[in-house]
Amino acid sequence: MIIQTLHSSPTFHGFSSFHSHLSCSSSSSSPFLAKRFLSFVPFPSRNPLLKFNSTSNDSTPDQDYLLDAPESVGDGFSFSGGKYSDEPSPSDEWFKQGKMVKAYSSSGSGEKAKDPIFGLTMGAGSQASSDFFRWFCVEVGSADNPSVILIHGFPSQAYSYRKVLPVLSKDYHAIAFDWLGFGFSDKPQPRYGFDYTLDEYVSSLESLIDELAVTKVSLVVQGYFAPVVVKYANSNQEKIKNLILLNPPLTAQHAKLPPTLSIFSNFLLGEIFSQDPLRASDKALTSCGPYKMKEEDAMVYRRPYLTSGSSGFALNALSRTMKKDLKRYVEDMQRILKDQSWKVKTTICWGQRDRWFRYDGVENFCKDSNHTLIEVPKAGHHVQEDCGEELGQLIYKTIRRRDYI
């Protein structure tokens, strides 16, 4: 069954390309990599705007972990950037809406994480937790209502669902979280507790969902993380009420990273480009569809890359994993969704202005697997960014309808 939705064009204003970001950003916020990438700054002892006690294996365990920092502060390996100013920002406000949840035990040996190029000890933001990893989660609605977990794509953040959450809050317990390596969640240096493999993401997702929901849940996932979620759901079908996939990689053509993302998997060049928030954040979000990012939203997405080098190294590691294992995971997802043993009610929502994934083959896949296809003509790869409120209504109606079947 194919459903087509229509909505008005997004009302986002501002710049929509990498070059316009470069021209609009101030000199203090746009890192000039030749000067800043190799800047090593000692971890400061000052009061940040937002902080909590670090559980990393540091010589000073009570040292504050900087979630935010003034412009002159880095975490040990970064381009000496922190934020645009010491004034409160949209990122601060978003952080206040959430909480940290511990899930998935760290496999680190306790050895201090070092950068892969020079072997220098990394700052607190790159160190693995001593017990369980910390995930940033935003919850809305009563915990007594059915749970809907919103899962962002690669690369993105829970912030992408900021317009979806209020729509679901009335009748559902909606939760959006940052994957490990993204947003405000832990970002340990690869090989020091978390290696950013797809298998690890499957296992860690199971641990997090066990912490967040004790009853059946509905899952919504966007983009390249869809194969990870489908693999988790296949082993936990009894816990999943509904599955909604937003522009997932469904065909063989989708099982390859676009140049915008594959550049981060390159040796050395990937390390350099991943430390540039304009490439790692802005361009990745605006190059895959019609999304035009407001400056206030861009500040939230850039913040992890401005505060620490850890986000960039996590991006490197996951890009290399995707390049190596995505094809296998996509093939597994195709097999699972077509298998007769698959009992989870599944809907595929497709933004037809996706510049990364071609629509060819999507309709045939849904027909062959007997899954509902909802077409969203004006949305791109990040459906939740292009039409957040509309997507919220779509999710609400899809789940609500099935609650009465």
Buried (B, 14 or more C-beta within 10 A) or exposed (E): EEBEBEBEEBEBEBBBBBEBBEEEBEEEBBBEEEEBBEBBBEBBEEEBBBBEEBBBBBEEEEBBBBBBBBBEBBBBBBBBBBBBEEEEBBBBEBBEBBEBBBBBBBEBEEEBBBBBEEEEBBBBBBBBBBEBBBBBBBBBBEEEBBBBBBBBBBBBBBBBBBBBBBBBBEBBBBBBBBBBBBBBBBBBBBBBBBBBBBEBBBBBBBBBBEBBBEEEBBBBBBBBBBBBBBBBBBEBEEBBBBBBBBBBBBBEEBBBBBEBBBBBBBEEEBBBBBBBBBBBBBBBBBBBBBBBBBBEBBBBBBBBBBBBBBBBBBBBBBBBBBBEBBBEBBEBBBEBBEEEEBEBBBBBBBBBBBBBBEBEBBBEBBEEBEBBBBBBEBBBBBBBBBBBEBBBBBBBEBBEEBEEE
